[in-house]
């Protein structure tokens, strides 16, 4: 039999206090660590995650900064970039461009940094922080910020996957071994960007392409064959261009892609140099698409390079009888 009892006003206030306190502490879990101890090896370690697993579905902004970028590839590596989730769609903000992100890779990354694992404590002093160059985002190899919390990373150059890291909240330095995570700690633009020549699920999932219209020299051709559409969906571009450096040649071909909900993608194909074409995207979402996602898609503005060899495959499909 259940026991019931009355509560006075004072007890209600106490319950409310603990309710608010629990919520506040929950929001501070991000990048916090829980200590543990291995009695066999005498090593101090913590079992935790970089991102609170409870927040992995709600995180909507991830800022990344890298100081060890490969400057020889200015169009691939940037000092900083930001991932933004709007209307369920991950967008990559890089300099003045808004680029469609690789949805699968970003989601895997969020899962990876939400993974509970062992972090071994190696220092808790300012001297240790400075020795490992984890003092701030300028000294560290890489920094990651989400929900106003930052973690600094440095990599062991002779041991791939060995990572040193520190939260900006304290001086505790931890070490972990994770070669897969190390792959994702990069501001390589093409690692994070969607690589599809024809992005399929940008407007919504299961929104299939109904037809493609190819305009060349003022003559339009309509493609509805599902086999040819599938061939185009399997083709990748070469790399993202964060600046519009199209050749001065104004001649271009245009591809119009129509989706089932009346959304549309317009792709302009422009000769870039002797080896590549430039493709530039315009996204036109249907009016019934959810407002936040529609605004995010409309703001996408980027171009990509496609080699002559790959573009010939595209033309073969578009011009097929």
Buried (B, 14 or more C-beta within 10 A) or exposed (E): EEEEEEEEEEEEEEEEEEEEEEEEEEEEBBBBBEEBEEEEEEEBBBEBBBBBBEBBEEBEBBBBBBBBBEEEEEBBBBEBBBBBBBBEBBBBBBEEBBBBBBBEBBBEBBEBBBBEBBBBBBBBEEEBBEEBBBBEBEBBBBBBBBBEBBBBBBBBEEEEBBBBBBBBBEBBBBBBBBEEBBBBBBBBBBBBBBBBBBBBBBBBEEBEBEEBBBBBEEEEEEBEEEEBBEBBEEBEBBBBBBEEEBBEEEEBBBBBBBBEBBBBBBBBBBBBEEEBBBBBBBBBBBEEBBEEBBEBBBEBBBBBBBBEEBBEBBBEBBEEE
